[in-house]
Amino acid sequence: MPAPDFAEEIRELNLNFLILAQRMAHDNVAAAAVKLGVAEEDLRWLQTLSPAKLVRLAQGAMLVPQFRFDGALLKQLAGDVGRDEAAAQLHALILAQAKPRKSPIVGDDDGEKT
């Protein structure tokens, strides 16, 4: 039996993420950048996209959103090391602000948007 490719689920997740990111950016770009781990410049670009372009971006076979943290840190934040929930959430917020993801949209070697 062939393994499922989850293509429809990936498209749906991508579209939901892009719509949420756009809404958050329209509300407050700086706060959205911290919460999503996306560069403010990328969020400003995302604000300009039409619904049709969001759908087109979502159609890829790869996930648009990415984990900001590595596996070890995710396990720590999930409480696998016995930390209470409030401390884990606070720690996650502090780390999130200090470690933004690299932009997959803006900033290739010659400064062109991809």
GIRANOR-V832019 format. One record per residue. RES is the residue in three letters. PSI is psi in whole degrees, -180 to 180 (NA if undefined). Layout:
[[RES/PSI] [RES/PSI]]
//
This chain:
[[MET/126] [PRO/146] [ALA/142] [PRO/148] [ASP/-8] [PHE/25] [ALA/-46] [GLU/-41] [GLU/-38] [ILE/-45] [ARG/-43] [GLU/-45] [LEU/-44] [ASN/-47] [LEU/-44] [ASN/-43] [PHE/-46] [LEU/-41] [ILE/-46] [LEU/-46] [ALA/-41] [GLN/-44] [ARG/-45] [MET/-39] [ALA/-39] [HIS/-34] [ASP/-48] [ASN/103] [VAL/-45] [ALA/-45] [ALA/-40] [ALA/-39] [ALA/-42] [VAL/-47] [LYS/-36] [LEU/-17] [GLY/33] [VAL/141] [ALA/143] [GLU/-38] [GLU/-41] [ASP/-38] [LEU/-38] [ARG/-39] [TRP/-43] [LEU/-34] [GLN/-29] [THR/-9] [LEU/141] [SER/163] [PRO/-37] [ALA/-39] [LYS/-34] [LEU/-43] [VAL/-43] [ARG/-43] [LEU/-35] [ALA/-15] [GLN/-8] [GLY/164] [ALA/-5] [MET/151] [LEU/137] [VAL/-50] [PRO/151] [GLN/152] [PHE/135] [ARG/-28] [PHE/156] [ASP/171] [GLY/-41] [ALA/-42] [LEU/-38] [LEU/-41] [LYS/-40] [GLN/-47] [LEU/-27] [ALA/-9] [GLY/13] [ASP/-11] [VAL/18] [GLY/17] [ARG/148] [ASP/160] [GLU/-43] [ALA/-43] [ALA/-39] [ALA/-42] [GLN/-43] [LEU/-45] [HIS/-42] [ALA/-42] [LEU/-43] [ILE/-46] [LEU/-37] [ALA/-40] [GLN/-29] [ALA/-14] [LYS/73] [PRO/151] [ARG/153] [LYS/145] [SER/124] [PRO/-8] [ILE/-46] [VAL/146] [GLY/37] [ASP/179] [ASP/-32] [ASP/18] [GLY/2] [GLU/146] [LYS/140] [THR/NA]]
//
